[in-house]
Amino acid sequence: MTEPGPEEKIDATFRNGSLTAAGIILGFSLSFISRWVSNPNDWSRIDILPMLLLTVGIGLQVKVFADLLARDSLIAAKYDRARRLFLIGLGIVAIGIAIALVNDILGMGKMPMLG
C-alpha cells in the first residue's frame, strides 16, 4: 500500500460516511459505559482494568471524531491517521468489554453485564 502524497485529498462524501460510522460506534460505546457505570452494585478492584480500557478507548474515539470534524480531515494522510486511531480505540473498548464479560461470567467482578 502506498502512502498518500502530502496534498492528496479524499472525497468529502467518503469522509462523511466514516464520520457517521464513527459517531454511531462512539454512541454505542458511551451508551455501554453509561449503563455499566450506573449499575447500583459496588465496585471491586477487578472492575478497574475494564473501566480503564473503556475510558481510554472511548477517549481515542472522541479524539478521532473531533479530528474527522476538522476542516483538514480531507487530507488523506490525516484521514488515514484518524482511521487507524479509531480502530485502535475500538479495539481497546472491545478488549475492555471482553474482560468485563469474562469477570462477570467467572463471578469475579461486582459489576454484572449479563443481568
N, C-alpha and C positions, 0 to 999 in steps of 0.2 A: 504494500500500500504506500503510495507516495504522499508526502507531506504537502499540504496546500501552500501556495505562494503567499507572501505577506499581504497582498491586496486581494486575494481571491475571496469572493463572497458567495454565500449560499442564498437560495431563493427565500424570500420572506415567508412565503406560504409554507415551505418546509419547516422553517424555524417556528412558525405559529403552531403547527401541528405538534412539534416537540414541546413547546411551551404548554399546550393544552394537556398533553400526556403527563408532563412533569407536575403540573398543577393538580391533576386528578390523583396521581400517586402520592403526592405530598399531602393532599387532603385525607386520603386513606391512612397514611402514617400518623398524622395528627389526631385523627379520629380514634385510632387504635390506642395511642399513648394516653389520650384523654380518658377513654373508657377504663383503661388499666389503672391509671393513677387515681381515678375517682372511686375505685373499689374500696369499700369500707373496711376491709381486712387490714391487719397490722402488716408492716413491712418486716422483712428479715434481711440479714446480710447477703444472702444468696440472691436477693432481688436487685442488688446494686449493679451487678455486671450487666444484666439485660437492660436495665434502665439507662446505664451509662452508654451502652451501644445504641440504644434507640435515640437517645438525645444527640449523640454525635452524628448518627446517620441522618436524622431529621435536620440537624443544623446544616449539614452539607447539602441536603435537598433544598433548603430555604436559600442558601447562598447561590446555588445553581439557578433557582427560579429567578432570583434578583438579577443574576448575570444574563439570563435569557431575555429579561425585560429591558436591558440596557441597549442603547442605540447601536453600539459597536458589536452586538452579538451576531450580526450578519456576516462579520468577518469569519471565514472558515476556520482559521486556527483557534479563535476564541470560542466558536461554537463547538468545535471538537473537544476542547479542554472542558467546557461546561458539560458536555455529554459524558465524558469519562468520569468527571467528578460526581455526576448524578448517579451513574451506575455503581460507583464505589459507595456512595451514600445509601443507595438502595440495598446493596449487598450487606452493609453494616446493619441496617434496620432488619433485614431478613435473618441475619445471624442472631441479633438480639431477641427477635420473636421466637426463633427456634430454641434458644437457650431457655427463655421463659416457659415455653411449652414443655420442654424436657423436665425442667424443675417442677412444673405442675403435674406432669404425668408421674414422676417419681415421688411426689409428695414432699419435695424439699422446700419449695417456696411457699410463702403465705399469700401470695397474690395470684389467685386462681384465674386461669384463662378459659377453662373448659366448663365453667358454670358454677 
